[in-house]
Amino acid sequence: MRALGHYRCMKNLKYLAIFLVLVLVSNRGLAQSKYKVVCSMNIIADMVRSLVPSQIEVMSLVEIGGDPHHTRPLPRTRGVFMMQI
């Protein structure tokens, strides 16, 4: 039984390695574009803004003072879910 678990783990690692190689190869042209970070809540977005350089765009899905449990998507946040990579 233990050998079967080891086999599954190695198989998953193989798929993870293939995925990472594909991601690294496909992102060559993104070096010139501005990176975007999307946070679920505004307080997290504020913390991220204080940690990352100003070249990185940070936005929050929930408005200032909004309740994340009762937030509905707004037209301005629609583009966040449709970002082209």
C-alpha positions as YAML, in Angstrom:
chain: A
units: angstrom
residues:
- id: 1
  name: MET
  ca: [0.00, 0.00, 0.00]
- id: 2
  name: ARG
  ca: [2.85, 2.36, 0.81]
- id: 3
  name: ALA
  ca: [4.45, 1.81, -2.60]
- id: 4
  name: LEU
  ca: [1.20, 2.83, -4.28]
- id: 5
  name: GLY
  ca: [1.18, 6.13, -2.35]
- id: 6
  name: HIS
  ca: [4.78, 6.80, -3.36]
- id: 7
  name: TYR
  ca: [3.90, 6.11, -7.00]
- id: 8
  name: ARG
  ca: [1.00, 8.60, -6.88]
- id: 9
  name: CYS
  ca: [3.20, 11.23, -5.28]
- id: 10
  name: MET
  ca: [5.88, 10.85, -7.95]
- id: 11
  name: LYS
  ca: [3.24, 10.93, -10.68]
- id: 12
  name: ASN
  ca: [1.82, 14.17, -9.26]
- id: 13
  name: LEU
  ca: [5.29, 15.69, -9.05]
- id: 14
  name: LYS
  ca: [5.86, 14.83, -12.70]
- id: 15
  name: TYR
  ca: [2.66, 16.62, -13.71]
- id: 16
  name: LEU
  ca: [3.55, 19.61, -11.53]
- id: 17
  name: ALA
  ca: [6.99, 19.87, -13.14]
- id: 18
  name: ILE
  ca: [5.49, 19.74, -16.64]
- id: 19
  name: PHE
  ca: [2.94, 22.42, -15.68]
- id: 20
  name: LEU
  ca: [5.63, 24.73, -14.27]
- id: 21
  name: VAL
  ca: [7.78, 24.38, -17.38]
- id: 22
  name: LEU
  ca: [4.80, 25.25, -19.59]
- id: 23
  name: VAL
  ca: [3.97, 28.30, -17.47]
- id: 24
  name: LEU
  ca: [7.55, 29.55, -17.54]
- id: 25
  name: VAL
  ca: [7.84, 29.10, -21.30]
- id: 26
  name: SER
  ca: [4.49, 30.73, -22.05]
- id: 27
  name: ASN
  ca: [5.16, 33.89, -19.99]
- id: 28
  name: ARG
  ca: [8.15, 35.19, -21.91]
- id: 29
  name: GLY
  ca: [6.27, 38.11, -23.47]
- id: 30
  name: LEU
  ca: [4.85, 39.38, -20.18]
- id: 31
  name: ALA
  ca: [8.06, 40.93, -18.90]
- id: 32
  name: GLN
  ca: [7.18, 44.34, -20.37]
- id: 33
  name: SER
  ca: [3.58, 44.39, -19.10]
- id: 34
  name: LYS
  ca: [2.54, 45.70, -15.69]
- id: 35
  name: TYR
  ca: [1.80, 43.01, -13.14]
- id: 36
  name: LYS
  ca: [-1.61, 43.03, -11.46]
- id: 37
  name: VAL
  ca: [-2.50, 41.70, -8.02]
- id: 38
  name: VAL
  ca: [-6.15, 41.20, -7.06]
- id: 39
  name: CYS
  ca: [-7.08, 40.92, -3.39]
- id: 40
  name: SER
  ca: [-10.38, 39.85, -1.95]
- id: 41
  name: MET
  ca: [-10.60, 42.57, 0.72]
- id: 42
  name: ASN
  ca: [-9.37, 46.14, 0.91]
- id: 43
  name: ILE
  ca: [-7.32, 45.64, 4.07]
- id: 44
  name: ILE
  ca: [-5.34, 42.88, 2.35]
- id: 45
  name: ALA
  ca: [-4.88, 45.12, -0.70]
- id: 46
  name: ASP
  ca: [-3.47, 47.86, 1.56]
- id: 47
  name: MET
  ca: [-0.98, 45.42, 3.08]
- id: 48
  name: VAL
  ca: [0.07, 44.20, -0.36]
- id: 49
  name: ARG
  ca: [0.49, 47.80, -1.61]
- id: 50
  name: SER
  ca: [2.87, 48.48, 1.26]
- id: 51
  name: LEU
  ca: [4.96, 45.42, 0.39]
- id: 52
  name: VAL
  ca: [5.21, 45.52, -3.41]
- id: 53
  name: PRO
  ca: [6.85, 48.12, -5.67]
- id: 54
  name: SER
  ca: [4.70, 50.88, -7.15]
- id: 55
  name: GLN
  ca: [5.01, 49.32, -10.63]
- id: 56
  name: ILE
  ca: [2.61, 46.56, -9.55]
- id: 57
  name: GLU
  ca: [-1.10, 47.41, -9.76]
- id: 58
  name: VAL
  ca: [-3.08, 46.25, -6.71]
- id: 59
  name: MET
  ca: [-6.89, 46.24, -6.58]
- id: 60
  name: SER
  ca: [-9.52, 44.97, -4.20]
- id: 61
  name: LEU
  ca: [-12.76, 43.22, -5.09]
- id: 62
  name: VAL
  ca: [-14.56, 44.56, -2.00]
- id: 63
  name: GLU
  ca: [-15.02, 48.32, -1.61]
- id: 64
  name: ILE
  ca: [-13.71, 50.18, 1.45]
- id: 65
  name: GLY
  ca: [-15.93, 49.32, 4.41]
- id: 66
  name: GLY
  ca: [-17.78, 46.66, 2.41]
- id: 67
  name: ASP
  ca: [-18.74, 43.29, 3.82]
- id: 68
  name: PRO
  ca: [-17.02, 40.52, 1.85]
- id: 69
  name: HIS
  ca: [-19.91, 38.16, 2.60]
- id: 70
  name: HIS
  ca: [-22.49, 40.42, 0.94]
- id: 71
  name: THR
  ca: [-20.47, 41.82, -1.97]
- id: 72
  name: ARG
  ca: [-21.70, 41.42, -5.52]
- id: 73
  name: PRO
  ca: [-19.44, 41.75, -8.55]
- id: 74
  name: LEU
  ca: [-19.38, 45.25, -10.02]
- id: 75
  name: PRO
  ca: [-18.88, 46.17, -13.69]
- id: 76
  name: ARG
  ca: [-15.40, 47.54, -12.87]
- id: 77
  name: THR
  ca: [-14.35, 44.22, -11.31]
- id: 78
  name: ARG
  ca: [-15.65, 42.17, -14.23]
- id: 79
  name: GLY
  ca: [-12.38, 42.72, -16.07]
- id: 80
  name: VAL
  ca: [-10.44, 41.14, -13.21]
- id: 81
  name: PHE
  ca: [-11.96, 37.77, -13.96]
- id: 82
  name: MET
  ca: [-11.38, 38.16, -17.71]
- id: 83
  name: MET
  ca: [-7.69, 39.16, -17.64]
- id: 84
  name: GLN
  ca: [-5.88, 37.94, -20.68]
- id: 85
  name: ILE
  ca: [-2.65, 36.16, -19.95]
...
